[in-house]
Amino acid sequence: MARTDKAVVLAAGRGTRMRGLTTDLPKPMIDVRGKPVLQHIVEGLREAGVREFLIIVGYRADAVRNFFGDGSRYSIEIQYATQAVQDGTGRVVDLARNFAGDSPFVLNYGDILVDPGNYKRLLNLPHDVEAIISVTQGEDVSKGGAVFLNEEMELVDLREKSKPGEPTSPWYNAGIYTFRPSIFDFTAKLKPSPRGEYELTDAIRDLAKYGKKVKALELTGEWADVRDPEVLAKLNSQQSK
């Protein structure tokens, strides 16, 4: 079992569906239950044992840097990298290459909130597993990734935003991963998707296709993609469990 204390958090996007809420802030800095989404993520990962963070910034990067600084007030080390062009999640992972070195790392989308108890499970990577993809059930796969698994909970296929009539799956991509540095071999070869973006999910699919074991981990407890004002309002109307 390989245990990691490194995490990469993607916080570069504006979040246009948030409308006026992101005029001055990137989406991960919007408050949920009294503190930014990104703070929930950083504190949850820190409690699980992560000590080194790379936060990928872009839109309104100063809001993130000014809030977190070098991480010393959280007793962690935070580095930053800038995504200059918003061309997809595949390219952005390449920015973590030097940070990761030869160590595994957790990758967290900056707008995904989960029960913090899940993080500890993601930090442990079995020796025969190349990557972990977190999954949840009960979500609309037309809004995200449908994850196809075999009976051993190993990845078989991954499809973004399935359209009506296409194969579907009860498993939904929950937006947190654990990778070995081998992922960089696959992100480097990415071609633009039909949406014109370099998709991280294409690299993960290729990883599995080339015989590397990608294991799914079903998250427990609360999970939320803070994607729009409706989700935000619902979260803020509920007390933290």
Buried (B, 14 or more C-beta within 10 A) or exposed (E): EEEBBBBBBBBBBBBEEBEEBBEEBBBBBBBBEEEBBBBBBBBBBBEBBBBBBBBBBBBBBEBBBEBBEEBEEBEBEBBBBEBEEBEBBBBBBBBBBEBBEEBBBBBBBBBBBBBBBBBBBBBBBEEEBBBBBBBBEEBEBEEBBBBBBEEEBBBBEBBBEBEEEEEBBBBBBBBBBBBBBEBBEBBEEBEBBEEEBBBBBBBBBBBBEEEBBBBBBBBEEBBBBBBBBEBBEEBEEEEEE
